[in-house]
Amino acid sequence: MRVGENLNTALATLLARESDLYVLGEDVVDPYGGAFKITRGLSTRFPDRVLSTPISESAITGVAAGLALSGDLAIVEIMFGDFVALAFDQLLNFASKSVSMYGSRLPMRMVVRCPVGGGRGYGPTHSQSPQKHFVGIPGLPLYELSPFHDNLAVFEEMFAHAEPCVFFEDKVLYTRRMGEVEPPFSLETTGGVARVFLDASPDCVIIAPGGVAHRVLAAMRSLLVEEEIVCTLLVPSRLYPFDVSDTFDREVTTARNVFVVEESTGGGTWGAEVAHLVHQRHWGRLARPVSLIHSPGGVIPTAAHLERAALVNETTIHSAIRKTLRG
């Protein structure tokens, strides 16, 4: 199953199970089924609860928050994640605060889906990875789509929080196969963390969200073949609050070299938050400070060769790790 198909199936299952769940977004109804066809078929099966909206990300998110405040469940599709900036006020000042600002805790079961990332030639305003701008908002957990995590389980976890959540979905993942890892690497997923590994004694641990996982895997393969550097990749489903679980503790203690890879540009990033938490727990065990690998600053071009240079890729990951470990 492709990642996009798995996501569509998860939404259909939730709509069939939860009679008070609404899916809102621009052009999400059939026959269009959303810009990336993730909601295809859903409005035909659930016509009263899968609803196309006017072009206003703020209004869509505000309506979803109102539904959640009234006790319903809501999923918002932002057509391109770049436009979630237009809903920032609703998320920062209404939805996330509504959980706890009325004197007693109120459940706010809503998810804002954001297709993000480059690699599709969509240019400066349709290719960004804005995750870092939402890190640290109280009451707003952040998740990222991964080919190694079943989306139904991820949605169930997000709704179980009873807090508004943002779900970032790197667009290049929609056509990838679920759980696909080529030899010699193996995959195991435990407690929301996917682990891709070769052996129990790696030279370094790489922590990365789902959107860049396959770029990291390509770099891991070239590092193994060309440099004999063995890496383990850890892919968390939840980005924030970041949980330094037993899996992270075990791998960091063994490898002592940690890298965090993300597509966002540098400065106030999710990777910096991860590095801070790892340093707090493992500073005395690390061989060196956690290294951050991210995209260069600047807008994202449309031309394919320029876009590749503007985004973190296999080559930049390989070079950063080789230079750090080999000098």
Secondary structure, 3 states (H helix, E strand, C coil): CEHHHHHHHHHHHHHHHCCCEEEEECCCCCCCCCCCCCCCCHHHHCCCCEEECCCCHHHHHHHHHHHHHCCCEEEEECCCHHHHHHHHHHHHHHHHHHCCCCCCCCCCCEEEEEEECCCCCCCCCCCCCCHHHHCCCCCCCEEECCCCCCHHHHHHHHHHHCCCEEEEEEHHHCCCECCCCCCCCEEEEECCEEEEECCCCCCEEEECCHHHHHHHHHHHHHHHHHHCCCEEEEEECEEECCCCCHHHHHHHHHHCCEEEEEEEECCCCHHHHHHHHHHHHHCCCCCCCCEEEEECCCCCCCCHHHHHHHCCCHHHHHHHHHHHHHC
